[in-house]
Amino acid sequence: MPVLRIALLLPAASMVLAACNSRGKSERNPVTDDFGDTVIVRNAPKRVVSLNPATTEIAFAIGAGDRLVGRTHWDLYPPAASAVPDLGSGIRPNVEAVLGARPDLVLLYASNDNRPAAIQLHAAGVNTLSLKIDHIRDFHRAVGLMGLLLDDSARAAIVSDSVARTLDRVRSMTGSLPKPTVFWHIWDAPLITIGGGSYMDELITIAGGRNVYGDMPAASPTVGIEDVLRRNPRYIITGPEGAVKIKSDPRWSSTPAVKEGRVLVVDTAVVGRPAVRLGEAAIALASLLHPGVIH
């Protein structure tokens, strides 16, 4: 009888342990996103819609690119992302089109414009993780959360550590160098630059420069050209199209940086995403501000 009783109890005990493990996993996995919403993923998502170029890059970097079933038309890196169905804009997305992709996880940018979409997706029973990736620390947090939800925290840690090591290397190589002042030209009408609220301001510092609008808390403040002239940056950083506009616009002709040929052109595809190429972006900026130092 004791042997029989044990034999009968073992399957029941196994079922209890399995249930406890399952509950434990669901309790360990809940995360809170930047809208304050709770996301619980009991099984690794197999159909993911990423409506943020940064999270799309991260998904591919941690080996989950083959699970993407939707992206925005801005998500073009890595090249394999172009094979993922284009669902339109990542800001105020077409929720019906997103639901049509039958996702079990949606990655959104946590802007006020996207709050209604997040509410609708949650109401439809779709796990939705909304992240505001504006700073380098936000990138590392996003990688960690995506690694957790997509069930590959080890690979996510490798990606995060690799970026951190590259940024640290650039920082150490430029730390003792002079810090030339920089104005980052983003848009012309109105004139938009980079403020202290952006990861791009952090990249300038890491690359060995000083942002003349780093004292402004906004990520992308609107400024006046007269004020830019007053702050007199040594360098103007811009993309290829911006460089053409600056050099052809008579308003900029009196700026010493323009007159003396100190307009630095960056690859906006590299520096324009707070994602897995942050280290590459820092190297590119440091090479422009301090030629020959980065190797």
N, C-alpha and C positions, 0 to 999 in steps of 0.2 A: 504493500500500500504506500509506504513512504516514497519508493521509487516511482510508482505510478503518479503520485501526487506531484512530485517534482517535475516529471515529464509533462504533466498537464499545465503546471504553472509556468514553465519556461517560455512557451509561445506567448502567454499573456504578458509576462514580464518584458519580453522583447518588444511587444506592441506598445507597452507603456513607455519604454525607453525611447522608441522611435518617435512616439508622439511628443515626448519631452524635448528630444533633440530638434524636432521640427518646430515646436513652439520657441525653443531657444534661438534657433536660427532667425525666425521672424522677428523676435524681440531684439536680436543683435543688429539686424539690418535696417531698422527704421532710420531715416535721415530727414533732416529738416532743410528745406531749400531756402532761397533768398526771398521768397514770398511768405515764408513761414508755414508752408504746406508740408505735411508729413508724407514721405514716400516709403512704402514697404514693398520690397520685392522678395518673394519667397523662392522663386526660381529665376535663374539667370535669363534675362530677356533675350528673345531670339529675333524680334522684329523691332528695330529702333529707328525712330525718326529724329534726326538732329537738325534743329532749326537755328543753329549758331555755328559759324565757320570754325570757331575755336573748339567747340565740342566735337565737331566732325573730325578735325585734325587729331584730337586726343583719342577718339574712338579708333582710328586707324593705327595710331601709335601704340596702343595697348592691345592690338590684335583683334579688335572687334569690328573692323571695317566691313567684313562680310555679313554682318548682321544689320547694316544700315539699309533701310527700305525707303528713305526719304531724306532730302537735304534742301537747302535754299539755293538759289541761283548764284550766290556768292561763294559757295563752298567748292573751290577748285583745287584744293591741295589736301592730300597728295593727288597726283594725276588720277589715281584709281577712283577718287571721289566723283569724277565726272560721269562714271558709269551708274551712279546711284540716281534714282528718279528725282527730278527737280520738282519740288512742290511749291515753288514761288518764293515769296519774301519771308524772312524770319521775323519781321516786325508786323504785327497784326496779320498773322498767317491765316490762310483759308482753312478753317477748322474742318470743314467737310472733306477737303482734299487730304488732310492729315489722317482723319479717321478712315478714309478710303484705303489707306496703305495698311490698315489693320495692325497698328503698332501695339506692342505691349510695354513700350517705354518711349516717351517723347522728351527730348532735351530742348528747353526753351531759354532764350535770353530774358533775364528778369527785369525788363523795363516796364514802366507803367502802361505803355501801349499794349503789352502782351498779357497783362493781368486778366482781361476778359477771356482770352484764349485758354489760359491755364485753368480758369474756373470751368469753362465748357468741357475741356478734356477730362478734368477730374470728375465732372458730373457724368460723363460718358463711361466712366469706369477705367480710364486709361491712366496708368502711372505717369506722372509728369514731373520732371525735375527742372526747376527754373533757377538758373544761376546767373549772377551778375559778375562777369569776369572783367574787372576794370584795372586790377592791380596784379602784380606778380604773385603775391600771396593767394589771390583768388584763383589763379591758374593752378597752383599746387593743391589747393583745396578741391578744385573741380576734378583734377586727376584722381585724387584719393577717393572721392565720392563715386566717380564713374567706375573706378576699379572695384569698389565694393559692390555696387549694383550689378556690374557686368561680370562679377565673379572672377576677377583676375587682379587682385590687389598686389600680388608680387610684381607683375609686369608694370602695373601703374607706378609702383614705387621706383622701379628702375628708370622709367621715363622721367619722373619728377626729379630724381637724384641727378640724372644726366644733365638736365637743364640747369639745375642749381649749381652743379660743378662748373659748367661753362661760364655762367654768370659770375661766379666767384673768381674764376681765373681772369676774366676780363677786368673785374673790379680791382684785383690785386696788381694787375699790370698797369693800370691807369691811376691808381690811388695817389701816387706821389707826384704826378704830373700837373702842370698848370691847368686850370679849369676855364677854357674859353667859353664865353657867353654864346648862347644859341637861341634863335627864334625858329620855331617849327611851324612852317606854313602848311595849313591843311586845306583851307578853302579861301576863295578870293572875294566872293560877294554874297554874304558879308565876309569880312576877314576873320577867319577862325584859326586859332592856334591850339597848342597843347598846354594845359595847366597842370597844377600839382595833383589833380585827381585822377591822372591817367598813368598807366604802366609805361607809357612812352616818356613821361617825365623821369620815371625811375631809370629807364634805359639810357637817357642822356647822362644822368649822374654816374651810372655804372661805366659808361663809355668814356668818362673823364671830362664831361662838360657841365655847364650850369645853365639851366633853362631860365631865360629872362622873365618868363611868366610862371615860374614854379611857385611863386607866392600866391597865385590865384587858386582857390580850392577846387574849382570846376575842372572837369576832365577836358572839355573843349570850349573854352570861353571865346566870345566874340570881342575883338579889340579894334582899336583905330590905328590907322597907319601912322598918324602923328605920334601916338604913344610908342609905337615900335621904333620910330626914328629917335625918340627921346631916350629910349632904353639902349639904343645903339648896340645891337648884338654883333659879335665878331663874325658869326656864321649864320646863314639862313639855310635851314634844312627843308627840303621839299621833294615832291615826286617829279617825274619827268614832265608832266603837263604843267605842274605848278612852276617849274623852272622857266618854261617857255613864257608863261604869263608874266612872271616877275621881270624877266629880261626885256619884255616888249612894252611894259607898262611904265609910262613916264613918271608916275608917282613914286616908283621905287628907285629911280635913277640917282637920287641924291643920297641914298643909303650907302654908307661906306662899304658894307658887305657886298653890295651889288657893284659899285664902282670898282672895287678892287678884286672882283672875281671870286668872292668867298661864298658862293651859292653852292651848297652841297646837295647832290641828287641821290636819293635813296630808292631802293626797290620797295615800293609800297606793299607788294605781295609778301615780303619778308617781315617788314617792321609793322605792318598793319594788323596783326593778329596776336593777341595775348595767349599764345599756344605753344606748341612744341618747338617752334623756331625762335623762341625768345633769345636763346643763346646765340644763334646765328645773327639775329638782329643786333645784339650788343656788339658782336665782333665787327659787323658792317659799320656801325656808327663809330666805334673806336678807331677803325681804320681810316675813316674820313677825318675825324677830329685830331688824331695823332698818327699820321702815316708812318709806317715802319715799326710801330711799337708792338702791334699784335702779330704773333707768329705761331 
